[in-house]
């Protein structure tokens, strides 16, 4: 599964994801943990991209604002 992400992630991100996936996680929560890790990686990639593009920066700000309301 991770090897198929090569188009979306840098080599460094795939290495990090592979290392995280090798950490022990109960099989009951493994799929959710992987989804959470991928979400964090995507979010960080969006932040890096948004620094160069004002429109992406606004989208990221909106996402963060929306996430904050969900956790209240």
N, C-alpha and C positions, 0 to 999 in steps of 0.2 A: 504494500500500500504506500509506504513512504517513498519508494523509488519512483512512483508515478507522480509525485509532487515536484519533480525537477523543473518543470516549466514555471511553477508558481513561486518557488523559494530559491534563495541562493544556496550555494554549497554549504556555507557556514550555518544557515538556518536548518538545512536538512541534517547536518551533523548534530546540531543541538537537539533537534526533534528526535533523532535516533537515540541519543544519549538519554533523553527523558523517557523515551519508550522502554528503555532497558531497565529503568528503575522499577522495583517491585510495587505493583498496584494490584489490589484484589481483582480477580476476574470479574467480579460483580460490578465494579466501577471502572473497568479499563476503557470501555468505549467512551464514556463520558469524560474521563480524564484526557484521552487523546483529542477529543473534540475541543475541550477547554484549552489544551496546549496549542492547537492549531488556531483557535480564535485569538489567543494572545499574540502569536507570531504574526497573524494577519493584521491585527491592530497596530503592532509596532511597525510593521512595514508601511501601513497607511500613514502613520505619523511621520516616518522618514520622507515619504513621497509628498505629503502635505506641506512640508517645509518649503518645497520648491513651487507649489501651485496654490494660489490663494483660494481657489474654488474647492480644492480637496481639503484645505485647512478648515474651511467653513463646514464642510460635510463632516469632518472628524469632530469638530466642536459640537455640532448638532448631535452626533452619535453619543458622545460623552455625556451631553446634557440629558439625552433620552435615557441612557443607562442609569444615570444618577436618580432619575425619577422612579425607575423600576425597583430600585433597591430601598426605597423609602417605605 
